[in-house]
């Protein structure tokens, strides 16, 4: 398995799932948009420090970048993917999501 290709592909998938541009992603992790472009095209393997920044910024674990995307649908994997989405929202959006979740779980 080509882990470099897997990691760089998962970084691109993470960014697109969050609906942010390469420029926005680059700003969040302290890189240039050209560096993000090179990473996403598998021209450059991000350093461990960069992977750490990505994981910290988006509140994910490094294994999420090292495993095939959507390879598992266990409860914990689904929760991790949901957390990725939630971490990109602002407080107002999160309050809306909270209302929706409370409706489904009957928690008030």
TORVEXVO-917970 format. One line per field, with one value per residue: residue number from 1; x, y, z of N, C-alpha, C in turn. Coordinates in pm, whole numbers. Layout:
pos: NUM_...
n.east: X_...
n.north: Y_...
n.up: Z_...
ca.east: X_...
ca.north: Y_...
ca.up: Z_...
c.east: X_...
c.north: Y_...
c.up: Z_...
//
This chain:
pos: 1_2_3_4_5_6_7_8_9_10_11_12_13_14_15_16_17_18_19_20_21_22_23_24_25_26_27_28_29_30_31_32_33_34_35_36_37_38_39_40_41_42_43_44_45_46_47_48_49_50_51_52_53_54_55_56_57_58_59_60_61_62_63_64_65_66_67_68_69_70_71_72_73_74_75_76_77_78_79_80_81_82_83_84_85_86_87_88_89_90_91_92_93_94_95_96_97_98_99_100_101_102_103_104_105_106_107_108
n.east: 84_54_136_197_51_-204_-229_-199_-414_-625_-602_-682_-947_-1049_-1036_-1214_-1450_-1500_-1563_-1397_-1163_-841_-681_-802_-772_-493_-427_-531_-362_-114_39_136_-94_-1_164_-29_-164_41_70_-184_-177_0_266_429_514_362_525_577_522_351_138_60_-28_-248_-411_-452_-578_-816_-920_-881_-754_-427_-449_-674_-591_-435_-570_-772_-1020_-1347_-1341_-1440_-1738_-1798_-1946_-1780_-1614_-1796_-1879_-1636_-1607_-1830_-1756_-1548_-1687_-1846_-1654_-1586_-1784_-1949_-2051_-2326_-2421_-2369_-2550_-2790_-2758_-2750_-3016_-3142_-3029_-3119_-3388_-3399_-3305_-3470_-3394_-3394
n.north: -118_221_450_724_826_759_913_1178_1186_1152_1388_1574_1482_1531_1813_1879_1761_1924_2148_2364_2592_2542_2752_2844_2615_2596_2831_2771_2566_2675_2682_2743_2799_2682_2481_2315_2241_2096_1887_1765_1676_1478_1542_1616_1503_1557_1676_1520_1710_1882_1710_1673_1937_1954_1754_1852_2100_2023_1852_1568_1230_1101_849_867_984_794_568_393_599_612_341_191_135_138_223_403_498_633_831_970_1073_1241_1423_1555_1708_1865_2016_2209_2395_2703_2853_2924_2760_2513_2515_2489_2233_2095_2121_1967_1713_1669_1641_1397_1226_1261_1416_1684
n.up: 0_-82_129_133_-84_2_240_140_-35_147_290_97_64_320_328_117_208_422_289_225_75_-85_-9_230_388_392_531_785_870_852_615_270_-2_-230_-129_-13_-244_-373_-189_-204_-465_-448_-477_-282_34_338_633_956_1148_1008_957_1221_1280_1107_1213_1474_1421_1296_1473_1465_1456_1381_1259_1105_874_769_703_464_322_456_507_705_883_1150_1463_1608_1402_1238_1416_1445_1184_1176_1374_1248_1058_1233_1374_1195_1198_1302_1617_1605_1397_1513_1724_1587_1484_1724_1810_1614_1660_1922_1873_1737_1933_2140_2357_2577
ca.east: 0_128_84_205_-64_-323_-233_-224_-551_-715_-598_-771_-1085_-1085_-1061_-1335_-1565_-1526_-1611_-1310_-1068_-701_-630_-854_-708_-353_-422_-558_-250_11_113_90_-190_80_207_-146_-185_143_37_-303_-142_100_398_503_463_370_607_503_475_235_28_15_-105_-376_-490_-492_-671_-946_-956_-884_-636_-346_-495_-778_-524_-357_-659_-856_-1138_-1474_-1316_-1512_-1859_-1829_-2003_-1675_-1569_-1900_-1870_-1517_-1636_-1924_-1679_-1474_-1782_-1888_-1545_-1574_-1899_-1943_-2141_-2465_-2451_-2371_-2676_-2892_-2734_-2789_-3162_-3177_-2991_-3206_-3515_-3384_-3275_-3570_-3328_-3429
ca.north: 0_347_534_865_857_748_1029_1301_1176_1175_1532_1638_1444_1604_1952_1892_1730_2043_2254_2481_2601_2514_2871_2842_2503_2635_2931_2705_2481_2751_2654_2818_2723_2602_2362_2227_2187_1994_1773_1700_1611_1377_1588_1647_1435_1648_1632_1479_1834_1929_1617_1709_2061_1922_1677_1942_2202_1965_1762_1430_1154_1069_727_903_1019_678_457_422_678_541_197_123_203_110_339_500_560_726_943_1048_1149_1348_1524_1636_1807_1956_2106_2318_2484_2806_2828_2933_2638_2402_2520_2431_2088_2045_2108_1853_1590_1649_1593_1254_1146_1298_1479_1827
ca.up: 0_-92_237_98_-170_87_330_63_-84_259_322_-2_96_442_290_37_295_504_200_230_-36_-49_59_367_455_411_638_913_912_845_492_153_-83_-324_-55_-3_-378_-396_-104_-258_-592_-412_-519_-160_153_452_746_1076_1213_932_986_1357_1271_1043_1310_1583_1370_1262_1583_1420_1494_1262_1190_1008_749_726_667_348_358_466_499_811_925_1289_1531_1640_1278_1197_1510_1410_1063_1213_1448_1149_1006_1340_1410_1098_1211_1405_1730_1562_1322_1609_1800_1499_1482_1856_1809_1529_1730_2036_1820_1705_2051_2240_2471_2577
c.east: 88_71_94_84_-193_-338_-266_-366_-652_-715_-690_-917_-1134_-1121_-1191_-1460_-1602_-1575_-1527_-1210_-929_-642_-675_-787_-563_-339_-440_-439_-114_99_65_-11_-117_127_91_-174_-86_117_-79_-276_-32_239_489_436_474_456_518_446_352_115_-28_-71_-243_-466_-538_-597_-809_-991_-979_-758_-558_-393_-602_-718_-450_-442_-738_-985_-1263_-1457_-1394_-1635_-1899_-1882_-1896_-1621_-1669_-1895_-1750_-1541_-1731_-1849_-1598_-1565_-1816_-1780_-1527_-1686_-1877_-2050_-2288_-2507_-2459_-2499_-2791_-2879_-2777_-2940_-3206_-3147_-3084_-3344_-3509_-3365_-3376_-3509_-3357_-3328
c.north: 124_445_682_906_855_872_1156_1302_1204_1321_1607_1607_1517_1748_1967_1857_1849_2160_2380_2475_2562_2631_2873_2731_2539_2733_2866_2624_2549_2717_2745_2733_2637_2473_2263_2164_2075_1869_1695_1629_1507_1413_1608_1574_1530_1589_1587_1602_1888_1839_1645_1834_2035_1852_1765_2041_2145_1859_1618_1360_1118_944_758_943_899_559_493_493_591_390_121_204_161_238_445_569_664_851_1030_1132_1265_1459_1612_1745_1911_2057_2220_2421_2591_2775_2830_2807_2518_2399_2463_2279_2026_2025_1986_1722_1565_1599_1442_1168_1171_1351_1628_1906
c.up: 0_11_206_15_-88_176_252_6_28_304_225_30_220_406_213_117_380_420_205_114_12_27_205_449_489_526_775_962_894_726_381_77_-185_-255_-43_-138_-407_-312_-166_-390_-573_-465_-399_-44_271_564_860_1147_1141_956_1125_1354_1211_1143_1425_1537_1347_1361_1535_1470_1368_1188_1086_874_690_684_543_392_356_458_604_850_1066_1351_1559_1515_1228_1286_1476_1285_1092_1286_1354_1094_1112_1376_1313_1111_1317_1512_1688_1486_1416_1691_1718_1496_1615_1863_1727_1601_1847_1992_1792_1829_2163_2369_2465_2658
//
